[in-house]
Amino acid sequence: MTMPTKAQIFEHWMEWLDRRGIDWGEPCCWACKHDFNVKYDLIKPSATREDIIKNWERAPLPLNRSHPLR
């Protein structure tokens, strides 16, 4: 089984994130709440969905089953 990319995980959880008020433009770990301060914060009100997905893909978030999304 191939592990999904960070962007695929983000896209899968977009509605869940929205209902919880999580900022899509600021990648963080949803399990442990680790964030990267402003380094990967996408401060661009006009950001497209593609811009946001690319930003999540480049953030060094853990992608393994021992660190599940909750």
PyMOL commands that set and color helices and strands:
alter all, ss='L'
color gray80, all
select helices_A, chain A and resi 6-19+49-58
alter helices_A, ss='H'
color red, helices_A
deselect
rebuild
show_as cartoon
